[in-house]
Amino acid sequence: MFSSSVTQTQLSLITYRIATASENMAIDEQMLANAYQDATAYLRFYGWAENAFTFGYSQSWESINQEANIPTTEIPLKNRIRRITGGGLVDHRHGITYALAIPRNHAAATGNATHFYQQLHQALQNTLGAFQLKTELQSCPCETADSAPHRIHAQCFKQAEPYDLINPQSHQKIAGAALRRNRSGLLVQGSLSKNHLPEIDLDSFAQHFQKQLVETFDLRCTSQPFRPSLSPSDGQRQRYASSKWNTKR
């Protein structure tokens, strides 16, 4: 279990919100800045005003669009947004999206990233179990006889990576996440595939996940949804909406 390096850090659940693709990415970035300023961890689930996909910071614009092979009539170019986190392409038409920001004073923001990822998905696994969905953690190569390296797939849900959540029968990926660490702390941008989920009440699901994260990472839980000022700057909004940012690689 992780623990805060100072006092026990509070985890606040932010009210569900629907926004454009560029706005959602700007809000997540601002949430990480708020986490540092407030010495508070924040969790939010959110929706998409239009069809959109996001892709990892280091991925190539050209290769992503070629491999995705999604017509602009389905997802226009303005809704294909580069994240500040890593990972692969996530088509947000088919998933539930959340973000978690942890301030840098907490051990989880600076500890081993692989261990954090495993703990994060164990917390999510416990939450899904409470909603009658059994999952497994994808094994790490070091835990198997076959230690040959594998290619990280450009599309996030095409292939499970170590400690992603998978369906025990089909071995299809159910949940994954991308991480970013900076001077403010740690940002997680995660997705769950709707194709493998039962009908759930998202508010109840978010509250249960919050409690699991509190137990896993030694946080304090707030009882009511929190409505902080998550207003990204004009510069943040413009950056995620700009061709210069999204086609930079």
Rosetta blueprint (number, residue, H / E / L):
1 M L
2 F L
3 S L
4 S E
5 S L
6 V L
7 T L
8 Q L
9 T L
10 Q E
11 L E
12 S E
13 L E
14 I E
15 T E
16 Y E
17 R E
18 I E
19 A E
20 T L
21 A H
22 S H
23 E H
24 N H
25 M H
26 A H
27 I H
28 D H
29 E H
30 Q H
31 M H
32 L H
33 A H
34 N H
35 A H
36 Y H
37 Q H
38 D H
39 A L
40 T L
41 A E
42 Y E
43 L E
44 R E
45 F E
46 Y E
47 G E
48 W E
49 A L
50 E L
51 N L
52 A L
53 F E
54 T E
55 F E
56 G L
57 Y L
58 S L
59 Q L
60 S L
61 W H
62 E H
63 S H
64 I H
65 N H
66 Q H
67 E H
68 A H
69 N L
70 I L
71 P L
72 T L
73 T L
74 E L
75 I L
76 P L
77 L H
78 K H
79 N H
80 R E
81 I E
82 R E
83 R L
84 I L
85 T L
86 G L
87 G L
88 G L
89 L E
90 V E
91 D E
92 H H
93 R H
94 H H
95 G E
96 I E
97 T E
98 Y E
99 A E
100 L E
101 A E
102 I E
103 P E
104 R L
105 N L
106 H E
107 A H
108 A H
109 A H
110 T L
111 G L
112 N L
113 A H
114 T H
115 H H
116 F H
117 Y H
118 Q H
119 Q H
120 L H
121 H H
122 Q H
123 A H
124 L H
125 Q H
126 N H
127 T H
128 L H
129 G H
130 A H
131 F L
132 Q L
133 L L
134 K L
135 T L
136 E E
137 L E
138 Q L
139 S L
140 C L
141 P H
142 C H
143 E H
144 T L
145 A L
146 D L
147 S L
148 A L
149 P L
150 H L
151 R L
152 I L
153 H L
154 A L
155 Q E
156 C H
157 F H
158 K H
159 Q L
160 A L
161 E L
162 P L
163 Y L
164 D L
165 L E
166 I E
167 N L
168 P L
169 Q L
170 S L
171 H L
172 Q L
173 K E
174 I E
175 A E
176 G E
177 A E
178 A E
179 L E
180 R E
181 R E
182 N E
183 R L
184 S L
185 G E
186 L E
187 L E
188 V E
189 Q E
190 G E
191 S E
192 L E
193 S E
194 K H
195 N H
196 H H
197 L L
198 P L
199 E L
200 I L
201 D L
202 L H
203 D H
204 S H
205 F H
206 A H
207 Q H
208 H H
209 F H
210 Q H
211 K H
212 Q H
213 L H
214 V H
215 E H
216 T H
217 F H
218 D L
219 L L
220 R E
221 C E
222 T L
223 S L
224 Q L
225 P L
226 F E
227 R L
228 P L
229 S L
230 L L
231 S L
232 P L
233 S L
234 D H
235 G H
236 Q H
237 R H
238 Q H
239 R H
240 Y H
241 A H
242 S L
243 S H
244 K H
245 W H
246 N H
247 T L
248 K L
249 R L
